[in-house]
Amino acid sequence: MTPLGDVEISVPAGLDEKQTVSEILEIIETLPRNQREVLYLKFQCDLSYREISSITNLSVSNVGFLIHTAVRSVRKQILPEPVRRTQ
């Protein structure tokens, strides 16, 4: 298994790649253990939700929820808030 530090992450245009990857890895380390685990299994090991469910003894829907929550949390901390229109 490859350590998360060796992961290839695509970075949005205009951002410094090394700094952004470092920030993402730091943010991932702050996530709850179960979210870190499912992210690792999904994106490092390229496992399906069903395979992750079997390994972690979580339901497939719980695996999906944890991945969604973790990705949303990382995205929220990395990307700026979208501009909201006021009417």
C-alpha positions as CSV (number, residue, x, y, z in Angstrom):
1,M,0.0,0.0,0.0
2,T,1.2,3.5,-0.8
3,P,1.3,6.1,2.0
4,L,-1.2,8.9,1.5
5,G,1.9,11.2,1.1
6,D,2.6,9.5,-2.2
7,V,-0.8,10.0,-3.6
8,E,-1.4,11.7,-6.9
9,I,-4.0,14.4,-6.5
10,S,-5.3,16.6,-9.3
11,V,-5.2,20.2,-8.2
12,P,-7.5,23.0,-9.6
13,A,-5.8,25.3,-12.1
14,G,-4.1,28.3,-10.6
15,L,-3.2,26.7,-7.3
16,D,0.3,25.7,-6.3
17,E,0.3,21.9,-6.6
18,K,2.8,21.0,-3.9
19,Q,1.3,23.4,-1.4
20,T,-2.2,22.2,-2.2
21,V,-1.4,18.5,-1.9
22,S,0.3,19.2,1.4
23,E,-2.8,21.1,2.6
24,I,-5.1,18.3,1.5
25,L,-3.1,15.6,3.3
26,E,-3.0,17.7,6.5
27,I,-6.8,18.2,6.3
28,I,-7.3,14.4,5.7
29,E,-5.3,13.7,8.9
30,T,-7.8,15.8,10.9
31,L,-10.8,13.7,9.7
32,P,-12.3,11.1,12.0
33,R,-10.5,7.7,11.7
34,N,-13.5,6.0,9.9
35,Q,-13.6,8.7,7.2
36,R,-9.8,8.5,6.7
37,E,-10.0,4.7,6.4
38,V,-12.8,4.7,3.8
39,L,-11.0,7.5,1.8
40,Y,-7.8,5.4,1.8
41,L,-9.6,2.3,0.7
42,K,-11.5,4.1,-2.0
43,F,-8.9,6.3,-3.5
44,Q,-5.6,4.5,-2.7
45,C,-6.7,0.9,-3.0
46,D,-9.4,1.7,-5.7
47,L,-11.9,-0.5,-4.0
48,S,-15.7,-0.5,-4.6
49,Y,-18.1,0.6,-1.9
50,R,-19.1,-3.1,-1.6
51,E,-15.5,-4.2,-1.1
52,I,-15.0,-1.4,1.5
53,S,-18.2,-2.5,3.2
54,S,-16.9,-6.0,3.5
55,I,-13.5,-4.9,4.9
56,T,-14.9,-2.4,7.4
57,N,-18.1,-4.3,8.4
58,L,-20.1,-1.1,7.5
59,S,-23.1,-1.0,5.3
60,V,-22.6,0.0,1.7
61,S,-24.7,3.1,2.3
62,N,-22.7,4.0,5.4
63,V,-19.5,3.7,3.3
64,G,-21.0,6.1,0.7
65,F,-22.0,8.5,3.4
66,L,-18.6,8.5,5.1
67,I,-16.8,9.1,1.7
68,H,-19.2,11.9,0.7
69,T,-18.9,13.6,4.1
70,A,-15.1,13.3,4.1
71,V,-14.8,14.7,0.5
72,R,-17.2,17.5,1.3
73,S,-15.2,18.4,4.4
74,V,-11.9,18.5,2.6
75,R,-13.4,20.4,-0.3
76,K,-15.0,23.0,2.0
77,Q,-11.6,23.7,3.7
78,I,-9.6,23.9,0.4
79,L,-11.9,25.7,-2.0
80,P,-13.2,29.2,-1.4
81,E,-16.8,29.7,-0.6
82,P,-18.9,30.1,-3.8
83,V,-20.3,33.6,-4.4
84,R,-24.0,33.6,-3.7
85,R,-26.5,35.8,-5.5
86,T,-28.8,38.0,-3.6
87,Q,-32.1,39.0,-5.0
